Amino acid sequence: MARHSKMRILLCSDYLPPSDGGVEQVVQKLAMHLIEEGYEVGIFTLNDGTRKFDLQNNPDISFYTASAIDLTDTVGLQSMFSLSALREFRHVLQGFQPDVVHVHNRFFYTSALAALYSLRAEYKLVTTLHLGDIGMISGVGGAAARTFEQTVSRFVISRSDQVICVSSAAESIARSLGAKRTAVIRNAVDIEEFSPVPAKKKSLLYIGRLVRNNGIQDLLSALPGVLEAHPDAEVHIVGNGPLEAEVYKSIRVAGLSDSVTVYDYVPDISEMYDRASVFCRPSYSEGLPLTMLEAMASGVPPVVTAIAGVPEVVTDRKTGVLLEPRQSDKIETAIVELFKDETFRAELAKNAREYVANNLTWEQRAREVSDVYQNVF
């Protein structure tokens, strides 16, 4: 086994910041904490030609990319494809010579690539499952995801020496896909970066890709009732994706343009939590959403759907409000209540912050991931 201080970890993800998805943020944070732990860190990612990555010029990281085509708008789910990566990944392995290749997301192209090369290479393969059950994803994207899961994802999981799961719900999926060894290590938050700032206004925040899987359409359906009950409230939607044009149209048609602001990208996302008093992400499929944890750490009570690992962290009406998916009327009711009842909102905010600070810090997560690396040999 390689010594801790010499161990070389190659992190693989189709996307990295400035792309604002949760997986990307987790990979970037993990890379920085692994450096602090004494590991040599490499990163392999894909680039459609539009991205300048935050970590690309970091002198402590060996950074590798391959050109790719982003198929998200076509498929309706985050998707990358790259022929050149087949060749480039081999060169990365020869040059960086990783002891561990750690891939993220069972649906990512780079995950399949690392699993394929593990048939001939000597590295240990670790996979993190960030996403829970995909059964509620509808349409062509959902059908494609289910087919991919039972073929390519099953191969990735079965090849993995260890599968890290962000929730117990994700662990059940890992086992159903043939995982040999699993460990539940929940997502984490930088509690210094995300800390409570009392909101001065009634302000609702959504952060996430604009895809049906994240339930943005249900939130939009709830907004007219929310703003009718609280005309002094403001709404902030942060994200982009295939539904972007539909989101703008829904806001315009409903006459909500004066109250709702949509941001394609925000350089410092913590500022958005600072101005928010309620957070909402009514997803159909999740592992353990990082944005929800950031909101909780920021003292912003979450209104979220009770899917996958969410109920393992959020206790209904104690650290947030839990709802079933596809229920716009319940979303409206929950947000209206929180805007109206400042005492209840403050209680949830306090409890949410305490839970994250006590259980989900990056220092805790980095140690647990490090233990996995040591134990796969």
PAMI-528496 format. One record per residue (C-alpha): residue number from 1; residue in one letter; x, y, z. Coordinates in Angstrom, 1 decimal. Example, Ala and Ser with C-alpha at 12.3 -4.5 7.8 and 13.67 -1.06 7.14 Angstrom:
! PAMI-528496
- 1, A, 12.3, -4.5, 7.8
- 2, S, 13.7, -1.1, 7.1
! end
This chain:
! PAMI-528496
- 1, M, 0.0, 0.0, 0.0
- 2, A, 1.2, 3.5, -0.8
- 3, R, 2.0, 5.6, 2.2
- 4, H, -0.5, 8.3, 3.1
- 5, S, 1.8, 11.2, 2.3
- 6, K, 2.8, 9.7, -1.1
- 7, M, -0.6, 8.4, -2.1
- 8, R, -1.8, 9.7, -5.5
- 9, I, -5.5, 10.3, -5.9
- 10, L, -7.1, 11.1, -9.3
- 11, L, -10.5, 12.7, -9.0
- 12, C, -12.8, 12.3, -12.1
- 13, S, -15.9, 14.4, -12.8
- 14, D, -17.5, 15.4, -16.1
- 15, Y, -18.1, 18.8, -14.7
- 16, L, -16.2, 21.2, -12.4
- 17, P, -16.7, 24.8, -11.1
- 18, P, -17.6, 27.3, -12.5
- 19, S, -20.3, 24.8, -13.4
- 20, D, -22.6, 25.2, -10.3
- 21, G, -23.9, 21.7, -9.8
- 22, G, -23.6, 20.0, -6.4
- 23, V, -21.3, 17.2, -7.5
- 24, E, -18.9, 19.7, -9.0
- 25, Q, -18.7, 21.7, -5.8
- 26, V, -18.1, 18.5, -3.8
- 27, V, -15.2, 17.4, -6.0
- 28, Q, -13.5, 20.8, -5.8
- 29, K, -13.8, 21.0, -2.0
- 30, L, -12.6, 17.4, -1.7
- 31, A, -9.5, 18.2, -3.8
- 32, M, -8.5, 21.1, -1.6
- 33, H, -9.0, 19.1, 1.6
- 34, L, -7.0, 16.1, 0.3
- 35, I, -4.1, 18.4, -0.5
- 36, E, -4.3, 19.6, 3.1
- 37, E, -4.3, 16.0, 4.3
- 38, G, -1.0, 15.4, 2.4
- 39, Y, -2.2, 13.5, -0.7
- 40, E, -1.0, 14.2, -4.2
- 41, V, -4.1, 15.2, -6.2
- 42, G, -4.9, 15.0, -9.9
- 43, I, -8.2, 15.9, -11.6
- 44, F, -9.5, 14.7, -14.9
- 45, T, -12.6, 16.4, -16.4
- 46, L, -14.3, 17.2, -19.7
- 47, N, -14.5, 20.5, -21.5
- 48, D, -16.9, 21.5, -24.3
- 49, G, -14.8, 24.5, -25.1
- 50, T, -16.7, 27.0, -23.0
- 51, R, -15.2, 26.5, -19.6
- 52, K, -12.2, 27.9, -17.7
- 53, F, -12.0, 25.8, -14.6
- 54, D, -11.4, 27.3, -11.1
- 55, L, -8.7, 24.7, -10.2
- 56, Q, -7.0, 24.6, -13.6
- 57, N, -4.0, 26.8, -12.6
- 58, N, -3.7, 25.5, -9.0
- 59, P, 0.0, 24.6, -8.6
- 60, D, -0.9, 21.8, -6.1
- 61, I, -3.1, 19.9, -8.6
- 62, S, -2.2, 18.0, -11.7
- 63, F, -5.1, 19.1, -13.9
- 64, Y, -6.1, 17.2, -17.1
- 65, T, -9.0, 17.7, -19.6
- 66, A, -10.4, 16.2, -22.7
- 67, S, -12.6, 17.9, -25.3
- 68, A, -16.2, 16.8, -25.2
- 69, I, -19.8, 17.6, -26.3
- 70, D, -22.3, 18.6, -23.8
- 71, L, -25.6, 16.8, -24.5
- 72, T, -27.6, 18.2, -21.5
- 73, D, -29.9, 20.3, -23.7
- 74, T, -30.6, 17.3, -25.9
- 75, V, -31.1, 14.6, -23.2
- 76, G, -32.6, 16.8, -20.5
- 77, L, -30.2, 15.5, -17.9
- 78, Q, -26.5, 16.4, -17.3
- 79, S, -24.6, 14.5, -20.0
- 80, M, -21.2, 14.7, -21.6
- 81, F, -19.7, 12.6, -24.4
- 82, S, -16.0, 12.5, -25.6
- 83, L, -14.2, 10.3, -28.0
- 84, S, -10.8, 12.0, -27.3
- 85, A, -11.2, 11.1, -23.6
- 86, L, -10.6, 7.4, -24.5
- 87, R, -7.1, 8.3, -25.6
- 88, E, -6.5, 11.2, -23.1
- 89, F, -7.4, 9.1, -20.1
- 90, R, -4.8, 6.5, -20.9
- 91, H, -2.1, 9.3, -21.1
- 92, V, -3.3, 10.6, -17.7
- 93, L, -2.9, 7.2, -16.1
- 94, Q, 0.6, 6.8, -17.6
- 95, G, 1.7, 10.3, -16.5
- 96, F, 0.0, 10.7, -13.1
- 97, Q, 0.1, 7.0, -12.1
- 98, P, -2.7, 7.1, -9.5
- 99, D, -3.0, 4.7, -6.6
- 100, V, -6.7, 5.5, -6.4
- 101, V, -9.1, 6.8, -9.0
- 102, H, -12.1, 8.4, -7.4
- 103, V, -15.1, 8.9, -9.7
- 104, H, -18.2, 10.8, -9.0
- 105, N, -21.8, 10.1, -10.2
- 106, R, -22.8, 6.7, -11.6
- 107, F, -24.0, 8.5, -14.8
- 108, F, -20.9, 10.4, -15.7
- 109, Y, -18.8, 9.6, -18.8
- 110, T, -15.6, 9.8, -16.8
- 111, S, -16.9, 7.2, -14.3
- 112, A, -17.5, 4.7, -17.1
- 113, L, -14.1, 5.5, -18.5
- 114, A, -12.3, 4.9, -15.2
- 115, A, -14.2, 1.6, -14.7
- 116, L, -13.3, 0.5, -18.2
- 117, Y, -9.6, 1.2, -17.7
- 118, S, -9.6, -0.5, -14.3
- 119, L, -9.9, -3.9, -16.2
- 120, R, -6.2, -3.4, -17.1
- 121, A, -4.7, -0.9, -14.7
- 122, E, -3.6, -1.5, -11.2
- 123, Y, -5.3, 1.4, -9.4
- 124, K, -8.1, 1.0, -6.9
- 125, L, -11.5, 2.4, -8.1
- 126, V, -13.6, 4.3, -5.6
- 127, T, -17.0, 5.6, -6.8
- 128, T, -19.3, 8.1, -5.0
- 129, L, -23.0, 7.8, -5.5
- 130, H, -24.4, 11.3, -5.3
- 131, L, -27.9, 10.6, -6.8
- 132, G, -30.7, 8.5, -5.3
- 133, D, -33.6, 6.7, -7.0
- 134, I, -34.3, 7.9, -10.6
- 135, G, -37.7, 6.3, -10.8
- 136, M, -39.6, 9.6, -10.8
- 137, I, -37.6, 11.1, -13.8
- 138, S, -40.1, 11.0, -16.7
- 139, G, -39.8, 11.3, -20.4
- 140, V, -37.0, 10.4, -22.8
- 141, G, -34.4, 11.5, -20.2
- 142, G, -35.8, 9.2, -17.6
- 143, A, -36.0, 6.2, -19.9
- 144, A, -32.4, 6.8, -21.0
- 145, A, -31.2, 7.2, -17.4
- 146, R, -32.8, 3.9, -16.4
- 147, T, -31.3, 2.0, -19.3
- 148, F, -27.9, 3.5, -18.6
- 149, E, -28.2, 2.6, -14.9
- 150, Q, -28.9, -1.0, -15.6
- 151, T, -26.0, -1.3, -18.0
- 152, V, -23.1, 1.2, -17.7
- 153, S, -23.8, 2.2, -14.1
- 154, R, -24.0, -1.4, -13.0
- 155, F, -20.6, -2.0, -14.6
- 156, V, -19.1, 1.0, -12.9
- 157, I, -20.4, -0.1, -9.5
- 158, S, -19.5, -3.7, -9.9
- 159, R, -15.9, -2.7, -10.8
- 160, S, -15.5, -0.4, -7.8
- 161, D, -13.4, -1.5, -4.9
- 162, Q, -15.4, 0.8, -2.6
- 163, V, -18.6, 2.8, -3.2
- 164, I, -19.1, 5.9, -1.1
- 165, C, -22.8, 6.8, -0.7
- 166, V, -24.1, 10.2, 0.3
- 167, S, -27.1, 8.6, 2.1
- 168, S, -28.4, 5.3, 3.2
- 169, A, -30.9, 5.5, 0.4
- 170, A, -28.0, 5.8, -2.1
- 171, E, -26.3, 2.9, -0.4
- 172, S, -29.4, 0.7, -1.1
- 173, I, -29.1, 1.6, -4.8
- 174, A, -25.4, 0.8, -4.8
- 175, R, -26.0, -2.6, -3.4
- 176, S, -28.8, -3.3, -5.9
- 177, L, -26.3, -2.5, -8.6
- 178, G, -23.7, -5.0, -7.4
- 179, A, -21.5, -3.0, -5.0
- 180, K, -19.0, -5.1, -3.1
- 181, R, -18.2, -2.7, -0.3
- 182, T, -20.1, 0.4, 0.6
- 183, A, -19.8, 3.3, 3.1
- 184, V, -22.2, 6.1, 3.9
- 185, I, -20.4, 9.4, 4.0
- 186, R, -22.8, 12.3, 3.7
- 187, N, -22.0, 15.6, 1.9
- 188, A, -20.5, 18.3, 3.9
- 189, V, -20.5, 22.1, 4.2
- 190, D, -17.9, 24.8, 4.9
- 191, I, -19.6, 26.2, 8.0
- 192, E, -17.4, 29.3, 7.9
- 193, E, -18.3, 30.1, 4.4
- 194, F, -21.9, 29.4, 4.9
- 195, S, -23.1, 31.0, 8.2
- 196, P, -26.3, 32.7, 9.3
- 197, V, -27.0, 36.3, 8.2
- 198, P, -30.5, 37.5, 9.3
- 199, A, -32.6, 38.2, 6.2
- 200, K, -34.1, 41.7, 6.1
- 201, K, -36.8, 40.8, 3.6
- 202, K, -39.1, 37.9, 2.8
- 203, S, -36.9, 36.2, 0.2
- 204, L, -37.3, 32.8, -1.4
- 205, L, -34.2, 31.1, -3.0
- 206, Y, -33.9, 28.2, -5.4
- 207, I, -30.5, 27.0, -6.5
- 208, G, -30.1, 24.2, -9.0
- 209, R, -30.0, 23.3, -12.7
- 210, L, -33.2, 24.2, -14.5
- 211, V, -34.3, 20.6, -15.3
- 212, R, -37.5, 18.8, -14.5
- 213, N, -35.6, 16.4, -12.2
- 214, N, -35.1, 19.4, -9.8
- 215, G, -38.8, 20.3, -9.7
- 216, I, -38.4, 23.9, -10.9
- 217, Q, -41.7, 23.6, -12.7
- 218, D, -43.5, 22.8, -9.5
- 219, L, -42.0, 25.8, -7.7
- 220, L, -43.0, 28.1, -10.6
- 221, S, -46.6, 26.8, -10.3
- 222, A, -46.6, 27.7, -6.6
- 223, L, -45.2, 31.2, -7.0
- 224, P, -48.4, 33.0, -8.0
- 225, G, -50.1, 31.9, -4.7
- 226, V, -47.0, 32.7, -2.6
- 227, L, -46.7, 36.2, -4.1
- 228, E, -50.5, 36.9, -3.8
- 229, A, -50.3, 36.1, -0.1
- 230, H, -47.0, 38.0, 0.4
- 231, P, -46.8, 40.7, -2.4
- 232, D, -43.8, 42.2, -0.6
- 233, A, -41.7, 39.0, -1.0
- 234, E, -38.9, 38.5, -3.6
- 235, V, -37.8, 35.3, -5.3
- 236, H, -34.3, 34.4, -6.5
- 237, I, -33.7, 31.5, -8.9
- 238, V, -30.1, 30.6, -9.6
- 239, G, -29.3, 28.1, -12.3
- 240, N, -29.4, 27.3, -16.0
- 241, G, -30.3, 24.4, -18.1
- 242, P, -32.8, 23.0, -20.7
- 243, L, -35.8, 24.6, -19.1
- 244, E, -34.4, 28.1, -19.0
- 245, A, -36.6, 29.5, -21.7
- 246, E, -39.6, 27.9, -20.1
- 247, V, -38.8, 29.4, -16.8
- 248, Y, -38.6, 32.9, -18.2
- 249, K, -41.8, 32.4, -20.1
- 250, S, -43.7, 31.1, -17.0
- 251, I, -42.5, 34.1, -15.0
- 252, R, -43.6, 36.5, -17.7
- 253, V, -47.0, 34.9, -18.4
- 254, A, -47.8, 34.9, -14.7
- 255, G, -46.9, 38.5, -14.4
- 256, L, -44.2, 37.9, -11.8
- 257, S, -41.3, 39.6, -13.5
- 258, D, -41.2, 42.4, -10.9
- 259, S, -40.8, 39.9, -8.0
- 260, V, -38.7, 37.1, -9.5
- 261, T, -35.1, 37.4, -10.6
- 262, V, -33.2, 34.6, -12.5
- 263, Y, -29.4, 34.3, -12.3
- 264, D, -27.5, 32.2, -14.8
- 265, Y, -24.4, 32.1, -12.6
- 266, V, -23.4, 33.7, -9.3
- 267, P, -19.6, 34.0, -8.5
- 268, D, -20.2, 33.9, -4.7
- 269, I, -23.2, 31.7, -4.0
- 270, S, -23.0, 32.4, -0.2
- 271, E, -24.3, 35.9, -0.9
- 272, M, -27.5, 34.4, -2.2
- 273, Y, -28.1, 32.6, 1.0
- 274, D, -27.3, 35.7, 3.0
- 275, R, -30.4, 37.5, 1.4
- 276, A, -32.7, 34.5, 1.7
- 277, S, -35.3, 33.7, 4.4
- 278, V, -36.6, 30.4, 2.8
- 279, F, -34.9, 27.9, 0.5
- 280, C, -36.9, 25.6, -1.8
- 281, R, -35.8, 22.7, -4.0
- 282, P, -38.7, 20.3, -4.8
- 283, S, -36.7, 17.6, -6.6
- 284, Y, -37.8, 14.3, -7.9
- 285, S, -34.4, 12.6, -7.6
- 286, E, -31.5, 13.4, -5.3
- 287, G, -28.7, 11.9, -3.3
- 288, L, -28.2, 14.5, -0.6
- 289, P, -28.4, 18.0, -2.2
- 290, L, -25.5, 20.2, -1.4
- 291, T, -27.5, 23.4, -1.8
- 292, M, -29.9, 22.2, 0.9
- 293, L, -27.0, 21.7, 3.3
- 294, E, -25.6, 25.1, 2.4
- 295, A, -29.0, 26.7, 3.1
- 296, M, -29.2, 24.9, 6.5
- 297, A, -25.7, 26.0, 7.4
- 298, S, -26.7, 29.5, 6.4
- 299, G, -29.7, 29.5, 8.7
- 300, V, -32.2, 29.4, 5.9
- 301, P, -34.9, 26.8, 6.5
- 302, P, -35.4, 24.4, 3.6
- 303, V, -38.7, 23.4, 1.9
- 304, V, -37.7, 20.2, 0.2
- 305, T, -39.1, 16.9, -1.1
- 306, A, -38.7, 13.8, 1.1
- 307, I, -36.7, 11.8, -1.3
- 308, A, -33.5, 9.7, -1.1
- 309, G, -31.2, 11.0, 1.7
- 310, V, -33.1, 14.2, 2.4
- 311, P, -35.3, 12.7, 5.3
- 312, E, -32.0, 11.4, 6.8
- 313, V, -31.0, 15.0, 7.4
- 314, V, -34.1, 17.1, 7.5
- 315, T, -36.6, 16.4, 10.3
- 316, D, -40.0, 17.7, 9.2
- 317, R, -41.0, 20.9, 11.0
- 318, K, -37.8, 20.8, 13.1
- 319, T, -34.9, 21.5, 10.7
- 320, G, -37.1, 22.1, 7.6
- 321, V, -40.3, 21.3, 5.9
- 322, L, -40.7, 18.0, 4.0
- 323, L, -43.1, 17.5, 1.1
- 324, E, -43.9, 14.8, -1.4
- 325, P, -42.8, 15.5, -5.0
- 326, R, -45.1, 17.0, -7.6
- 327, Q, -47.3, 18.9, -5.1
- 328, S, -47.2, 22.6, -6.0
- 329, D, -50.1, 23.4, -3.7
- 330, K, -48.1, 22.0, -0.7
- 331, I, -45.1, 24.0, -1.8
- 332, E, -47.2, 27.1, -1.8
- 333, T, -48.7, 26.4, 1.6
- 334, A, -45.3, 25.7, 3.2
- 335, I, -43.6, 28.9, 1.9
- 336, V, -46.6, 31.1, 2.8
- 337, E, -46.6, 29.7, 6.3
- 338, L, -42.8, 30.3, 6.8
- 339, F, -43.1, 33.9, 5.4
- 340, K, -46.0, 34.6, 7.8
- 341, D, -44.7, 32.9, 11.0
- 342, E, -41.3, 34.5, 11.8
- 343, T, -41.0, 32.7, 15.1
- 344, F, -41.4, 29.3, 13.4
- 345, R, -39.0, 30.3, 10.7
- 346, A, -36.3, 31.3, 13.2
- 347, E, -36.7, 28.1, 15.1
- 348, L, -36.2, 26.0, 12.0
- 349, A, -33.2, 28.1, 11.0
- 350, K, -31.5, 27.7, 14.4
- 351, N, -32.0, 23.9, 14.4
- 352, A, -30.9, 23.5, 10.8
- 353, R, -27.6, 25.4, 11.4
- 354, E, -26.9, 23.4, 14.6
- 355, Y, -27.5, 20.1, 12.9
- 356, V, -25.1, 20.8, 10.0
- 357, A, -22.4, 22.4, 12.3
- 358, N, -22.4, 19.3, 14.5
- 359, N, -22.6, 16.6, 11.9
- 360, L, -21.7, 17.6, 8.4
- 361, T, -18.4, 19.6, 8.3
- 362, W, -15.8, 19.2, 5.6
- 363, E, -13.2, 18.3, 8.2
- 364, Q, -15.3, 15.3, 9.2
- 365, R, -15.9, 14.2, 5.6
- 366, A, -12.3, 14.5, 4.5
- 367, R, -11.2, 12.2, 7.3
- 368, E, -13.8, 9.6, 6.4
- 369, V, -12.9, 9.7, 2.7
- 370, S, -9.2, 9.4, 3.6
- 371, D, -10.1, 6.3, 5.7
- 372, V, -11.7, 4.8, 2.6
- 373, Y, -8.6, 5.3, 0.5
- 374, Q, -6.4, 3.7, 3.2
- 375, N, -8.7, 0.7, 3.5
- 376, V, -9.1, -0.3, -0.2
- 377, F, -5.6, -1.7, -0.3
! end
